[in-house]
């Protein structure tokens, strides 16, 4: 796959577009704090954690790390479980789960 992105540059664009232009197994770490549980509005931007996790799995090197910072909204006194659902999704797709 040809690298379509310039290195040593900040890319202010959709993370899916950025990762699609990266080679497989090309980064040591991915760090993100994505929107969750519709706690804020982001000017109409929607976030697909499943598509993002697939691309992360593709570009992170074996033995690399993804730091995924999310939490849960509390509704009627109960947490939504979003963080658990996402962690289990990552585990099911092949990531190792180290800390929640």
C-alpha positions in Angstrom: 0.0 0.0 0.0 1.3 3.4 -1.0 1.6 5.9 1.9 -0.7 8.8 0.9 0.0 11.0 3.9 2.9 13.3 4.6 4.8 12.3 7.7 6.0 14.7 10.5 2.9 16.8 10.0 -0.3 17.4 12.0 -3.3 16.2 10.0 -6.5 18.0 11.1 -9.0 15.7 9.5 -11.4 12.8 10.2 -9.3 10.1 11.9 -10.8 7.4 9.6 -9.4 9.3 6.6 -6.0 9.6 8.2 -5.8 6.0 9.2 -7.0 4.8 5.8 -3.9 6.5 4.4 -1.6 4.7 6.7 0.2 1.4 6.2 -0.8 -1.6 8.2 1.1 -2.2 11.4 2.7 1.3 11.2 2.2 2.9 14.6 3.1 2.0 18.1 0.3 3.7 19.9 -3.1 5.2 19.3 -4.5 7.6 21.9 -8.1 9.0 21.8 -10.9 10.3 23.9 -13.8 9.9 21.5 -17.3 11.3 22.0 -19.6 8.9 23.9 -23.2 8.7 25.2 -24.2 11.9 23.4 -23.0 13.9 26.4 -21.9 16.8 24.1 -22.7 18.0 20.6 -19.9 18.2 18.1 -21.4 20.5 15.4 -23.1 17.6 13.8 -20.1 15.3 13.8 -20.9 11.7 14.4 -18.4 9.1 15.7 -18.4 5.5 14.6 -16.4 3.6 17.2 -16.6 0.4 15.4 -15.1 1.7 12.1 -12.5 3.5 14.1 -11.5 0.4 16.1 -11.2 -1.6 12.9 -8.7 1.0 11.5 -6.8 1.1 14.8 -6.5 -2.6 14.8 -5.1 -2.5 11.2 -2.5 0.3 11.8 -1.3 -0.4 15.3 1.8 -2.7 15.3 1.6 -6.1 17.0 2.4 -5.4 20.7 1.3 -1.8 20.2 -1.1 0.0 22.5 -4.4 1.7 22.0 -5.5 4.1 24.9 -9.2 4.5 24.5 -10.5 7.0 27.1 -14.3 6.8 27.6 -16.7 6.7 30.4 -20.5 6.2 30.9 -23.3 8.5 31.2 -25.5 8.0 34.2 -29.2 7.8 33.4 -31.9 7.3 36.1 -29.1 6.4 38.6 -27.5 3.7 36.4 -24.4 3.8 34.2 -25.0 3.1 30.5 -22.3 0.5 30.2 -21.0 2.1 27.0 -17.3 1.7 28.1 -17.9 -2.0 28.8 -19.6 -2.6 25.4 -16.7 -0.9 23.6 -14.1 -2.8 25.6 -15.7 -6.1 24.8 -16.0 -5.1 21.1 -12.2 -4.4 21.1 -11.5 -7.8 22.8 -13.8 -9.7 20.3 -12.0 -8.2 17.3 -8.6 -9.3 18.6 -7.2 -6.6 20.9 -5.8 -7.7 24.3 -7.6 -6.0 27.2 -5.2 -4.7 29.8 -7.0 -2.1 31.9 -10.5 -0.7 32.2 
